[in-house]
Amino acid sequence: AADLLVQFTESGRNPIGCCPQMKDLEHAGDTVTHRIYNQLNLVFITPLEPEEISSLASVLDDVLDCIEGSVQMMRVYGVEESDDVMRQFAKLIQLSTVEMQGAIRSLRKLSNGKEISARVIEINRLENLADDVLGHALSDLFKTNDALRILKFKDIYEELERATDRCETVANIISDIVIRHS
């Protein structure tokens, strides 16, 4: 979904073309999340604590929901083309998801604490950059006199930034898992 978001924002395409694909990814994510919950109810012994797996699955689903939600907002609000701010957010989200994927893969061997820690720190750094992007974007947005544009773009920017917040939450959960199992 993060890769699709980057492709979409960089292409300048209308969000209507991206929405069905993004919705399919969001539904697939929901299916995986529900399958994880079902498996947790069936399996007695898990590699991590069931609560850790459940928390991680839930917040990963939240990241996907925010990504899909931002594209849906663009469609609903009639924003036909992404701007530089949206492209910056998309890239930060994509970079964060790459780090999350690497950290989650490294959880298989909890002895990779240094690698996981480096990835967690990078996710936190990217989220801080997203906070800065949001601050500057809102400041610039409020300098305009177009109230309708302000309302639309503020919502979209905040939803994209919320995705980076959820990525940081994933990083925090991963850090907690590493601490508990070291």
Secondary structure, DSSP 8 states (H G I E B T S, - for coil): -HHHHHHHHHHT--HHHHHHHHHHHHHHHHHHHHHHHHHHHH-S--SS-HHHHHHHHHHHHHHHHHHHHHHHHHHHHT--S--HHHHHHHHHHHHHHHHHHHHHHHTTSTT-HHHHHHHHHHHHHHHHHHHHHHHHHHHHHTTSS-HHHHHHHHHHHHHHHHHHHHHHHHHHHHHHHHHHT-
